[in-house]
Amino acid sequence: MLLDEIVAATRSAVSERKRRVPLDLLISEIEKRPPPKDFAAAIAGGGVKIIAEVKKASPSKGVIKADFDPVVIAREYARGGAAAISVLTEEKYFHGSPAYLSDIAEYLDDTRPPLLRKDFITDEYQVYEARACGADAVLLIVAVLTAPELTSLLELARRLGMAALVEAHDEAEVKAAVRSGANIIGINNRDLKTFRVDLATTGRLRRLIPAGRLTVSESGITCSDDIKYLQNLDIDAALVGEALVTAPDIGHKLRELLG
Ligand SMILES: O=C(O)c1ccccc1NCC(=O)[C@H](O)[C@H](O)COP(=O)(O)O
């Protein structure tokens, strides 16, 4: 199953990075960073906010943006009104890199939106690494974590002052996300085992998320009708990758989605 392969590849890349950059060094980098921006506040209130994703490639489509420059794309997202920026950092299948986060944090000015590290996180090292690279939030995927692992990664993110977007795709996973105490829950419309995308997944699972938690719909969101559908479901934010990075004019596409 591809998800297992992605997680295995990620674990091996993480072991390699641990050898090159020991945890102590990451912690000293974290101490030099300004405090994290408030990701939860950025996506809360007032219509469907956009979390715009810096995405070069995907396992289902290969390279989707040939002239890819993470800083240029992130700058367009910031100028276009994205509430937050998601940065795919997985290397083998998404052609991402943790360095994209540090580059964006370095080259955008301090008014930039909060940065989310989007990866297949199973190891505390990746949470420290995210913060050391300037991320303000991390993605935690229920499907690749046991309940105790999810709890301890959530706790570590909190200790580092970061938010966590806890992602689920089916009823059992949403219930596990709710039980974990996560205050930001993502419903992924993409089945990570088959890659099928269906926005109705958000429609089906939304009611399982109690009032008071922030809700994000992820994947397969392409047009303003999709945003209206999410607005009617009282969704706080939409995470959009491909439709934005492949748009001929990213700013224009972002404004279209923001209505
Ligand atoms: O994008 C994929 O094909 C994919 C395949 C397997 C696991 C994860 C995958 N994507 C990661 C993401 O979560 C998406 O990049 C993100 O939700 C944005 O989706 P989209 O707007 O459809 O590009």
The ligand as an ORCA input file, in Angstrom:
! r2SCAN-3c Opt
* xyz 0 1
  O      -1.707     14.789     -3.318
  C      -1.701     13.541     -3.381
  O      -1.838     12.917     -4.449
  C      -1.495     12.719     -2.144
  C      -1.370     11.334     -2.258
  C      -1.143     10.563     -1.116
  C      -1.051     11.149      0.122
  C      -1.178     12.535      0.245
  C      -1.387     13.310     -0.877
  N      -1.474     14.678     -0.797
  C      -1.168     15.427      0.374
  C      -2.192     16.399      0.654
  O      -2.717     16.352      1.727
  C      -2.581     17.400     -0.403
  O      -1.427     17.890     -0.992
  C      -3.371     18.576      0.123
  O      -4.476     18.180      0.859
  C      -3.847     19.457     -1.070
  O      -4.591     18.682     -1.962
  P      -4.953     19.203     -3.418
  O      -5.617     20.543     -3.265
  O      -5.885     18.193     -3.985
  O      -3.666     19.321     -4.165
*
